């Protein structure tokens, strides 16, 4: 069975992707800071006869990310597809933007994308089978939007990270993709 780990998978876009991957036959790791909601989704998928586990993962914590990937390997023995999707949105006028909120956005979007993709890359390379890393970018990966400077900055960076990993990972069969949705009602 192929496996997929999706961050921010307890709600919104991540949840829809986790449901879809489970229905496509993947063993799904539902990684989220909201463990009760992640467990509810895993239980719901199990009721359909699908394979999914829920794990608590703060994508800004190197220890939690590595532990989550270890759990994925223990459960499914592979790391085939990873979706770096966890995100948050904090808006303020630029001149009033608190540095603490800037740092929180960088921790989730930039640090999270780095830690999750690095953990996936290591396991995909070691397997000799490669894999796919999908980043959730945004229309903000290409354009600016007022009140969202940190989000814009991070999403531009995610697109660049995906391109750089693609160049380094291609020889190992590791491919990256960045999806860039517009606003999503969740």
N, C-alpha and C positions, 0 to 999 in steps of 0.2 A: 504494500500500500504506500503510495506517495503521501508526503506530509506537507502541510502548509502552516506556518506560524504567522498570525496577523496581530499587530499591536493596535490598541484602541478598538478591539473587536467586540466589546460588550454593547456598543450602540452605534447608531448612524451608519455611515459608509462601511466602517470596519465590520459591523454586524452583518450587513447585507453581503459583503464579500466572504465572510466566514460561512454563512449559510450556503452560499453558492458553491464554495469550494467543497464543503461537506457533501453536497448533493452531486458534485462531479466525481466523488469517490475518494477525496483526500481525507486523511486523518488530520483534523484541524486542532491547532493549539490556539485557544482564545486567550490572548494576553491583554490584560487591562489592569488599571489601578482599582477599578470597581470589581472586586472579586465576586461579590454576590450576583451582580448582573451577568458577569462572565459565566458563572456556574449555572445560572438560570438558562442561558443560551445553550451551554453544553448539555444540560439535562433535556432541554427541548429537542435538540438534535438526536440525542440518544433514544428518545421516545419514537423517533422516526427510523430507528435502526442505523443511524449514522455515527461515525466515530469522531469524538471531540473531547478535549480536556480543557479545563479552565485553569489558568495560572495568574497569580498576581505578578504584574510586571510594571515597575516604574522605569520607563525607558531612559531616564536620566541617571540611573544607578547601574554602574558597570557590573556589580555583583548580582543584581536581580536579572539583568539581561543575560549574563552568562549562565546563571542558574536556570533560567527559563529555557535556554537552548539545550542545556544538559538534560532537562526534563523531556524536551521534545525528542532528543536522541534516545533516551531510555524507553520512551513510550513507542516511538515509530521507527527507530533505527535509521532514520534518514532526515535530511534537511533539503527538501526539493524546491520549495517556494516560500519566500518570506515577503510579507508586505509591511513596510515601515509606514504606519498609518496614524499612530497616536498623535494627537494634536490638541491645541487649546487656542483660544482667541481672547486676548485682552486688549481693549481699545482705550486710548486716552489721546487728547490733543498732544501733539509732539512736544511742545514746550513744557508740558506738565507730566510727561511720561516718567513714572517712577523707575529708577534704575533696577530696583528689586523685581519689577514686573518684566523689564527687558531681560534680565538674567533668567527668570522663570521661562520665558518664551524660548530663549536660546537653549536652555537645558532640555526642554521637551522636543523642540523641532530640530535643532542643530546637533546637540549632543546625542539625542535619541536616535536620529537617523544614522549618525556615525557608529554608535555602539551596536545597534541592531544589525546594520549591514556588515560591520566587521565580524560580529559573531557568526552571522550566516556565511559570509565569505570563507572564514576559517574552516567551517564544517563542510561546505560545498567543495572546497579545494581538496581537503583531506579525503573526501569520499572518492575522488577520481571521476565522479559522475557530473560534476557541475551543478547548476541550478539557476533559479530565477530570483532576482531581488526587485521588488516593485516598491517604488516610493510614491507616497501621495504628496504631490506638489499642489499646485493651485494656479488659477489664472494669475495670482499674485507672484508666480514664478517668472512672469514676463512683464507685468505692469505694476505700477505703484497704486496704492490706495490710501487715502488719508485716514488718520487715526490708527494705522496698522503698521507702522514702520518696522517694528521687530519681526512681525509675521512676514512682511514683504522681504526683509533681509534674509530671514531663515529659508523661506521658500525659494528664493533665487539660489541660495547655497545648496539646497537639496538637489536642484537640477544639475548644478555643477558637480556635486558629489557623484551622482549617478553616471554622468559622462566619464568621469575619471576612473571609477570602478570598472566601467565597461571596457575601457582600454586595457586595464591591468588584468581583468578577469577573463577576457575572451579566450586566451590560450588554455584556460582550464574549463571552458564551457560554462562560465558564470556570466550571465547576461542581466543587464539592468534595464528597467523601464520606469518612466515617471509619468503618472497620470495627473492631469491638471484640470480637475473639475472646477466649475464655477460654484456659486452658492448652492448649498444643499439644505433643504428643510429636513431636520431630523427630529 
